[in-house]
Amino acid sequence: MSRIDETLDFIPVRIAVLTVSDTRSLAEDRSGQTLVDRLTEAGHQLASREIVPDERAEIAQQLQRWIDDPAVDVVISTGGTGLTGRDVTVEAHRDVYEKEIDAFGTVFTMVSMQKIGTSAVQSRATAGVAGGTYLFALPGSPGACRDAWDEILLKQLDFRHRPCNFVEIMPRLDENLRRR
């Protein structure tokens, strides 16, 4: 069973938050703010926060900037994961992934089913790794951001979480790129 090992020290990670929206400003960005509030309350550091329009190239460019930035360990985006023609966040994420974390979408759907029932099938939440950086794409609702953070990311971004977590393998994410 999963648990927090209190004998270990908490290790804060540096998280960038990206809101994908054609209409929201920072003042109106409830989903992005939900993520910022939760990650800082957990003891992590907000590395950066941006809003970009629902344009695949612009989303991918912002993701790549953060992948290339050694001050960013994790990127969480919100918005653009649905089924409409303007929902291109998932495709932009996949443009930069080196490896996809397939089970993230599955687990997110399981969590969502408990809250919104079969409406969970309309989300295309995804996650992956690129350049040693974790990338998570969440739906654009504050509730979905809360659910993803509270039920998945809070635990997986805590080094003390057992039996395993994302933080403990961070040093090895880009080992294939290092010279031997």
C-alpha positions as CSV (number, residue, x, y, z in Angstrom):
1,M,0.0,0.0,0.0
2,S,1.2,3.5,-0.7
3,R,2.5,5.6,2.2
4,I,4.7,8.5,3.1
5,D,8.0,7.5,4.8
6,E,8.4,10.1,7.5
7,T,12.0,9.1,8.1
8,L,13.0,10.7,4.8
9,D,13.4,14.4,4.1
10,F,11.0,16.1,1.7
11,I,12.7,17.3,-1.5
12,P,11.0,20.3,-3.1
13,V,10.9,20.3,-6.9
14,R,10.7,23.3,-9.2
15,I,7.4,23.3,-11.1
16,A,6.3,25.5,-14.0
17,V,2.5,25.9,-14.6
18,L,1.2,26.5,-18.2
19,T,-2.4,27.5,-18.9
20,V,-3.6,26.9,-22.4
21,S,-6.4,29.2,-23.2
22,D,-7.6,31.6,-25.9
23,T,-9.6,33.6,-23.4
24,R,-8.1,33.6,-19.9
25,S,-5.8,36.2,-18.4
26,L,-3.7,35.6,-15.3
27,A,-6.4,37.2,-13.1
28,E,-9.1,34.8,-14.5
29,D,-6.9,31.7,-14.5
30,R,-8.6,29.6,-11.7
31,S,-7.1,26.3,-12.9
32,G,-3.6,27.6,-13.0
33,Q,-4.0,29.3,-9.6
34,T,-5.4,26.0,-8.2
35,L,-2.2,24.3,-9.3
36,V,0.1,27.1,-8.0
37,D,-1.7,27.1,-4.6
38,R,-1.5,23.3,-4.2
39,L,2.1,22.9,-5.3
40,T,3.3,25.7,-3.0
41,E,1.3,24.4,-0.1
42,A,3.0,21.1,-0.6
43,G,6.4,22.7,-0.3
44,H,7.4,22.8,-3.9
45,Q,8.7,25.9,-5.8
46,L,6.9,27.7,-8.5
47,A,9.5,28.0,-11.2
48,S,7.4,29.9,-13.8
49,R,3.9,30.5,-14.9
50,E,2.6,31.3,-18.4
51,I,-0.5,31.5,-20.4
52,V,-0.4,30.6,-24.1
53,P,-3.2,30.4,-26.7
54,D,-4.5,27.1,-28.0
55,E,-1.9,26.9,-30.8
56,R,0.1,23.7,-31.0
57,A,3.4,25.3,-32.1
58,E,3.2,27.9,-29.3
59,I,2.4,25.3,-26.7
60,A,5.3,23.0,-27.8
61,Q,7.7,26.0,-27.9
62,Q,6.8,27.0,-24.3
63,L,7.2,23.3,-23.2
64,Q,10.6,23.1,-25.0
65,R,11.8,26.3,-23.3
66,W,11.1,24.8,-19.9
67,I,12.6,21.4,-20.9
68,D,15.8,23.3,-21.8
69,D,15.7,25.3,-18.6
70,P,17.7,23.6,-15.8
71,A,15.6,25.5,-13.2
72,V,12.5,23.6,-14.2
73,D,12.0,20.0,-13.0
74,V,8.3,19.5,-13.8
75,V,5.8,21.2,-16.1
76,I,2.1,21.0,-15.5
77,S,-0.2,22.4,-18.2
78,T,-4.0,22.9,-17.8
79,G,-6.4,23.2,-20.7
80,G,-6.7,22.0,-24.2
81,T,-7.0,18.3,-23.5
82,G,-10.6,17.8,-24.7
83,L,-12.1,16.7,-28.0
84,T,-12.8,20.0,-29.8
85,G,-10.9,21.3,-32.8
86,R,-9.0,23.9,-30.6
87,D,-7.9,21.3,-28.1
88,V,-4.3,20.7,-29.2
89,T,-2.4,20.5,-25.9
90,V,-2.0,16.7,-26.0
91,E,-0.6,16.8,-29.5
92,A,1.8,19.6,-28.5
93,H,3.0,17.6,-25.5
94,R,3.5,14.5,-27.7
95,D,5.6,16.7,-30.0
96,V,8.2,17.1,-27.3
97,Y,8.0,13.8,-25.3
98,E,10.9,11.4,-25.4
99,K,8.8,8.9,-23.4
100,E,5.1,8.9,-22.6
101,I,3.9,7.9,-19.2
102,D,1.0,5.9,-20.5
103,A,-0.4,5.0,-17.1
104,F,-0.9,8.6,-16.0
105,G,-3.9,9.1,-18.3
106,T,-5.4,5.8,-17.1
107,V,-5.0,6.6,-13.5
108,F,-6.4,10.1,-14.1
109,T,-9.4,8.6,-15.7
110,M,-9.9,6.3,-12.7
111,V,-9.7,9.2,-10.4
112,S,-12.1,11.2,-12.6
113,M,-14.6,8.4,-12.8
114,Q,-15.1,8.7,-9.0
115,K,-15.9,12.4,-9.3
116,I,-17.7,12.8,-12.7
117,G,-18.7,9.3,-13.8
118,T,-18.6,8.4,-17.4
119,S,-17.8,12.1,-18.4
120,A,-14.2,11.1,-17.6
121,V,-14.0,9.6,-21.1
122,Q,-13.9,13.1,-22.6
123,S,-10.5,13.9,-21.1
124,R,-7.2,13.1,-22.8
125,A,-4.9,13.9,-19.9
126,T,-1.4,12.8,-20.6
127,A,2.2,12.8,-19.2
128,G,5.7,12.2,-20.5
129,V,9.3,12.9,-20.0
130,A,11.7,15.0,-22.2
131,G,15.2,16.3,-21.4
132,G,15.0,15.1,-17.8
133,T,11.8,17.1,-17.2
134,Y,8.4,15.6,-16.3
135,L,5.4,17.0,-18.3
136,F,1.8,16.6,-17.3
137,A,-1.2,17.8,-19.4
138,L,-4.4,18.3,-17.3
139,P,-7.9,19.3,-18.3
140,G,-8.8,23.0,-17.9
141,S,-11.2,22.8,-15.0
142,P,-10.2,23.7,-11.4
143,G,-11.8,20.4,-10.3
144,A,-9.7,18.3,-12.7
145,C,-6.6,20.1,-11.5
146,R,-7.5,19.5,-7.9
147,D,-8.1,15.8,-8.6
148,A,-4.9,15.3,-10.5
149,W,-2.8,17.1,-7.9
150,D,-4.5,15.6,-4.8
151,E,-4.8,12.1,-6.0
152,I,-1.7,11.6,-8.2
153,L,0.8,14.4,-8.4
154,L,1.0,15.2,-4.7
155,K,2.1,11.7,-4.0
156,Q,4.3,11.0,-7.0
157,L,6.2,14.3,-6.6
158,D,7.0,13.5,-3.0
159,F,10.3,11.8,-2.5
160,R,9.0,10.2,0.7
161,H,6.2,8.4,-1.1
162,R,6.5,4.6,-1.1
163,P,6.8,2.2,-2.7
164,C,8.1,4.5,-5.5
165,N,7.8,8.0,-6.8
166,F,8.8,10.3,-9.7
167,V,11.3,12.3,-7.7
168,E,13.6,9.4,-6.8
169,I,14.3,8.6,-10.5
170,M,14.8,12.3,-11.6
171,P,18.6,12.0,-11.7
172,R,18.3,9.1,-14.1
173,L,15.7,10.5,-16.6
174,D,18.3,11.7,-19.0
175,E,21.0,9.1,-18.5
176,N,20.7,8.0,-22.1
177,L,21.9,11.5,-23.1
178,R,25.1,11.4,-21.0
179,R,28.4,10.2,-22.3
180,R,29.7,7.0,-20.8
